[in-house]
Structures are given as structure tokens and as C-alpha cells.
Amino acid sequence: MCAIPLKTLRLSQAKSSLYNITESRVALSFRRGWSKINVLTPSSNVKDQKIQTDISLCVPLDGSDSKNLRILMDVFLPSFERQSALPLEVIIVASGMNESSAKALQLACTHLSSALHVRAIPQLATAAKNRNRCAQHVLGRVISFFDADDEMHSQRLEIMWNVFQTYHPKAILHGFSYVQSQEVLPAKFEVFSGAEISDQDSLQKLFHHKYAVSMGWITVDADVFKHVQQNETKVSGEDNQFIMNLIEFYGAHEDTLVYVGEPLGRYSNGWARPWEGGTQWRGSSKHQAKTNSHHKTKNAKTRKIIGPKPR
């Protein structure tokens, strides 16, 4: 693993600009027992200009398998390049990666962004441990987690920053998709208040929203990790436990944990769930039927238990 065949991806120079958004008056109503807040989608930026945020983007990576590095190149990095807002920094927290491979990855990523850094250890580690490692080194006041094998919507960081600037929550969850992203989101997107997210049952209700919910792609106030960390001994389900611990520590308030009802990321590994979260993102009914059939066939062959995606 001394040589990594990384594609040459270059992020155009982006100028910092003031975050200037005209917001609608907050309208509070109730739907299925949830508080719903309508917020105007951030306006498009001037060409070649991107919003500068105070977000540290943390990306855990299992570097022991070269396939994971190829997916990082082909799926995650291009989606990072398309972001309408710039993070303060990007930290790839790799485990199972030797020093020479880490240096090769760092060198290749420098062409993408000088604010992208690789922190690698040779030992294998859980996603929870990699997330905790990343949180120890961030410079931003907001931490946004994402996975190295998945695709971010081009407005993901912009919307996360918008919601934090507007509501100052402790954490944000959002929906996901299995299909390709549309470039422009609706004129308004939904932000559900965290007052009703008080326990495991209420969190599970989010899975019945049309875009379901990704718990591993959580975005948090950086100060949260001073009080709540992820369980490093768990190989799966650590994201769910982290959310429950966060709610227990801060209490169930409107600004504790909010949910953005848009699919701001795409799972690329083909896992299926009964609700097929985010199928409305884009794709014809014919495409969806084909996708659903593929997932059912794959699950029947592998006999995987349908449920939250393991990490």
C-alpha cells in the first residue's frame, strides 16, 4: 500500500464571502406530532465563490483495504469538490494505514484542498474511535461527520451551516438517499424541532419520514464532545447510542437535536431498508422499481438483516 492510484482532483480557488441569507419568518406548525419549521433554502452563490464556514468535516476511513481508498476517490472526494460551502478543514481519520500510505494519500489530497489533512494510525479501529480521534483535533466550532464511501449532496455543508447559524442546535440529523442527487433542492426545506426527540421510540419515528434519517452523518457543536463521546467498543450501533447519550445529557429541547427533512447524502454501498429512504430524491418509477428489485435480490442472496447500516 505504498502507492495509492488517486485521481488528480483540483478544487478551484474559492473566495470567502459573507454568509448572507434572507430568512423567512419562522412558522411553527404540527405534523405527525413533530414541530415543523420552514426555512428558505440558501440562495445560490456567485460563480467561483463559495461560502466559508466554521465546520470541521470529519471522515473516518478504514485504510486497511485498498478498495476503501478507491471509493474515497471515486465517490466522496468528488462530492466534496462540488460543495457550495467550504469547511474550515477536512480531517480524514484513517485506521489500519501505514505511514507511507498515509503520506501518499495526504500528498494527493493536497491537490484537492490545502485544508485537507490525513490523521492515520496503523492499528485497526472502530468508526467510533476514529470519530473521537477527529473531535480531539478539530479547529472549527462545528463538527460534521460523513463516511468515506458515500456521497454528499452539493449543498450539504451549506445547509448544515445555515441551520446552525439560525437555530444554534447541539446536533443536526438529516435524510439520505440511494439514488443520484439532484443539484438544486426545493425552495424550502423542513427542519423538525428536537423537542419531540426525547427517546429511542421518538428517534425511530424519523425512519418513517420520506427521507428517513442517517445517524452516522451527524453534525454537532464541537463542545458536545467535551461531555459526550462515542462508544469505541461498539462495531455497529455506536451512532444511535451517541444520539441517546447526547439527549440524556442535554435534555429534549427544541435546539438539542434537529432533523433536516432533505436527503443530503447518498449511501453508495447498496444496503436496503424496508422504507427505501430517500427514493424521492431523483429517479423515475421504473428506475426505482429496478433499484428495489436489485436490493431485494441482493438481500435474499446475502441473507443480511435489514436494519440500520453498520459502520
LOLODREN-191436 format. One record per residue (C-alpha): residue number from 1; x, y, z. Coordinates in steps of 0.2 Angstrom, whole numbers, always signed. Example, Ala and Ser with C-alpha at 12.3 -4.5 7.8 and 13.67 -1.06 7.14 Angstrom:
2
num,xx,yy,zz
1,+62,-22,+39 .
2,+68,-5,+36 .
END
This chain:
311
num,xx,yy,zz
1,+0,+0,+0 .
2,+14,+12,-3 .
3,+7,+18,-19 .
4,-11,+24,-20 .
5,-18,+27,-38 .
6,-28,+43,-33 .
7,-36,+53,-47 .
8,-30,+71,-49 .
9,-44,+81,-42 .
10,-42,+100,-41 .
11,-53,+111,-31 .
12,-54,+128,-39 .
13,-49,+143,-28 .
14,-64,+149,-19 .
15,-66,+166,-12 .
16,-73,+168,+6 .
17,-89,+178,+6 .
18,-101,+184,+20 .
19,-115,+172,+24 .
20,-129,+182,+18 .
21,-146,+174,+18 .
22,-164,+181,+18 .
23,-174,+170,+30 .
24,-192,+168,+31 .
25,-201,+171,+47 .
26,-201,+155,+57 .
27,-218,+147,+55 .
28,-222,+133,+68 .
29,-235,+120,+65 .
30,-238,+102,+69 .
31,-237,+87,+58 .
32,-237,+69,+64 .
33,-233,+75,+81 .
34,-217,+84,+75 .
35,-214,+103,+75 .
36,-210,+109,+58 .
37,-200,+124,+54 .
38,-200,+131,+36 .
39,-183,+139,+31 .
40,-179,+146,+14 .
41,-165,+137,+6 .
42,-149,+147,+5 .
43,-148,+157,-11 .
44,-135,+152,-25 .
45,-118,+159,-24 .
46,-109,+169,-37 .
47,-100,+158,-49 .
48,-82,+153,-42 .
49,-87,+160,-25 .
50,-91,+148,-10 .
51,-97,+151,+7 .
52,-84,+150,+20 .
53,-90,+140,+36 .
54,-83,+136,+53 .
55,-86,+117,+50 .
56,-73,+104,+53 .
57,-78,+90,+41 .
58,-73,+73,+49 .
59,-71,+57,+38 .
60,-67,+41,+46 .
61,-58,+28,+35 .
62,-54,+10,+36 .
63,-37,+11,+27 .
64,-33,-7,+28 .
65,-42,-11,+12 .
66,-37,-3,-5 .
67,-55,-4,-11 .
68,-60,+9,+3 .
69,-47,+21,-4 .
70,-54,+19,-22 .
71,-71,+23,-16 .
72,-65,+38,-6 .
73,-58,+44,-23 .
74,-72,+40,-34 .
75,-87,+44,-23 .
76,-83,+55,-8 .
77,-69,+67,-14 .
78,-79,+72,-30 .
79,-94,+76,-19 .
80,-83,+86,-8 .
81,-76,+96,-23 .
82,-94,+100,-28 .
83,-99,+108,-11 .
84,-107,+125,-12 .
85,-99,+129,+5 .
86,-81,+127,+11 .
87,-77,+118,+28 .
88,-64,+126,+38 .
89,-54,+110,+37 .
90,-57,+92,+32 .
91,-49,+78,+43 .
92,-48,+60,+36 .
93,-46,+50,+51 .
94,-39,+33,+45 .
95,-35,+17,+54 .
96,-26,+2,+48 .
97,-15,+13,+37 .
98,+4,+13,+37 .
99,+14,+29,+37 .
100,+19,+28,+18 .
101,+1,+26,+13 .
102,-4,+40,+24 .
103,+9,+51,+16 .
104,+3,+46,-1 .
105,-15,+50,+2 .
106,-10,+67,+10 .
107,+0,+72,-5 .
108,-14,+68,-17 .
109,-27,+77,-6 .
110,-16,+92,-6 .
111,-21,+95,-24 .
112,-39,+95,-19 .
113,-38,+107,-4 .
114,-24,+113,+7 .
115,-36,+112,+21 .
116,-37,+93,+20 .
117,-27,+83,+32 .
118,-24,+64,+35 .
119,-23,+58,+53 .
120,-18,+39,+52 .
121,-14,+25,+64 .
122,-8,+8,+59 .
123,-20,-1,+71 .
124,-37,-6,+66 .
125,-51,+5,+74 .
126,-69,+6,+75 .
127,-78,+21,+67 .
128,-82,+27,+84 .
129,-64,+28,+89 .
130,-60,+37,+73 .
131,-73,+50,+76 .
132,-67,+53,+94 .
133,-50,+55,+87 .
134,-55,+68,+75 .
135,-65,+78,+88 .
136,-49,+79,+98 .
137,-41,+89,+84 .
138,-54,+100,+76 .
139,-52,+119,+74 .
140,-70,+123,+69 .
141,-84,+126,+81 .
142,-95,+114,+72 .
143,-90,+96,+68 .
144,-99,+87,+53 .
145,-96,+68,+51 .
146,-98,+59,+35 .
147,-92,+42,+28 .
148,-78,+39,+16 .
149,-88,+28,+5 .
150,-103,+39,+2 .
151,-108,+55,-7 .
152,-113,+72,+0 .
153,-126,+82,-8 .
154,-118,+98,-16 .
155,-127,+109,-3 .
156,-125,+98,+12 .
157,-112,+109,+21 .
158,-121,+125,+16 .
159,-137,+119,+24 .
160,-129,+112,+40 .
161,-121,+129,+42 .
162,-137,+138,+39 .
163,-146,+128,+52 .
164,-133,+131,+65 .
165,-132,+149,+62 .
166,-151,+150,+63 .
167,-156,+139,+77 .
168,-139,+135,+86 .
169,-143,+117,+90 .
170,-132,+104,+99 .
171,-134,+92,+84 .
172,-142,+90,+67 .
173,-148,+74,+58 .
174,-154,+74,+40 .
175,-161,+62,+27 .
176,-152,+51,+15 .
177,-155,+43,-2 .
178,-149,+28,-13 .
179,-151,+37,-29 .
180,-141,+51,-38 .
181,-143,+68,-31 .
182,-152,+82,-38 .
183,-142,+98,-40 .
184,-155,+110,-33 .
185,-166,+107,-18 .
186,-184,+113,-16 .
187,-187,+132,-12 .
188,-189,+127,+6 .
189,-183,+113,+17 .
190,-190,+106,+33 .
191,-182,+107,+50 .
192,-190,+97,+63 .
193,-188,+103,+81 .
194,-179,+92,+93 .
195,-192,+95,+107 .
196,-201,+79,+102 .
197,-185,+69,+100 .
198,-183,+63,+118 .
199,-180,+44,+117 .
200,-177,+29,+106 .
201,-195,+27,+101 .
202,-196,+45,+95 .
203,-180,+44,+86 .
204,-186,+29,+77 .
205,-201,+39,+70 .
206,-189,+48,+59 .
207,-186,+32,+49 .
208,-204,+34,+43 .
209,-201,+51,+36 .
210,-200,+50,+17 .
211,-181,+53,+18 .
212,-178,+43,+34 .
213,-163,+48,+44 .
214,-144,+44,+44 .
215,-137,+44,+61 .
216,-119,+42,+57 .
217,-119,+58,+47 .
218,-122,+69,+62 .
219,-117,+87,+63 .
220,-113,+93,+81 .
221,-107,+108,+91 .
222,-89,+104,+94 .
223,-92,+107,+113 .
224,-103,+92,+113 .
225,-88,+81,+113 .
226,-82,+88,+130 .
227,-97,+79,+138 .
228,-102,+65,+126 .
229,-91,+54,+116 .
230,-94,+39,+105 .
231,-93,+21,+112 .
232,-76,+15,+104 .
233,-80,-4,+109 .
234,-95,-5,+98 .
235,-93,-10,+79 .
236,-111,-5,+75 .
237,-125,+5,+83 .
238,-112,+17,+91 .
239,-121,+32,+81 .
240,-138,+28,+89 .
241,-130,+26,+107 .
242,-121,+43,+104 .
243,-138,+52,+100 .
244,-146,+44,+115 .
245,-132,+49,+126 .
246,-132,+67,+119 .
247,-151,+68,+123 .
248,-149,+62,+140 .
249,-135,+74,+144 .
250,-143,+90,+136 .
251,-162,+85,+138 .
252,-175,+85,+125 .
253,-177,+103,+119 .
254,-180,+112,+103 .
255,-162,+115,+100 .
256,-155,+99,+106 .
257,-156,+88,+91 .
258,-165,+95,+75 .
259,-169,+85,+59 .
260,-167,+92,+41 .
261,-180,+83,+30 .
262,-170,+83,+15 .
263,-158,+69,+8 .
264,-141,+77,+10 .
265,-131,+62,+7 .
266,-132,+46,-4 .
267,-127,+28,+3 .
268,-116,+20,-11 .
269,-115,+3,-4 .
270,-132,-4,-9 .
271,-139,-8,+8 .
272,-158,-8,+8 .
273,-171,-4,+21 .
274,-190,-8,+20 .
275,-194,+11,+18 .
276,-180,+13,+4 .
277,-176,+30,+12 .
278,-175,+45,+0 .
279,-181,+37,-16 .
280,-190,+53,-20 .
281,-173,+62,-22 .
282,-172,+58,-40 .
283,-176,+44,-52 .
284,-191,+38,-62 .
285,-203,+25,-55 .
286,-195,+12,-67 .
287,-178,+16,-60 .
288,-184,+14,-43 .
289,-193,-2,-46 .
290,-177,-9,-54 .
291,-167,-2,-39 .
292,-179,-10,-26 .
293,-178,-27,-36 .
294,-159,-26,-35 .
295,-159,-23,-16 .
296,-172,-37,-13 .
297,-162,-49,-23 .
298,-145,-44,-15 .
299,-153,-46,+2 .
300,-160,-63,-2 .
301,-143,-69,-8 .
302,-133,-62,+7 .
303,-146,-65,+20 .
304,-142,-49,+28 .
305,-153,-42,+42 .
306,-162,-27,+36 .
307,-159,-13,+48 .
308,-148,+2,+51 .
309,-132,+2,+41 .
310,-117,-4,+51 .
311,-101,+6,+52 .
END
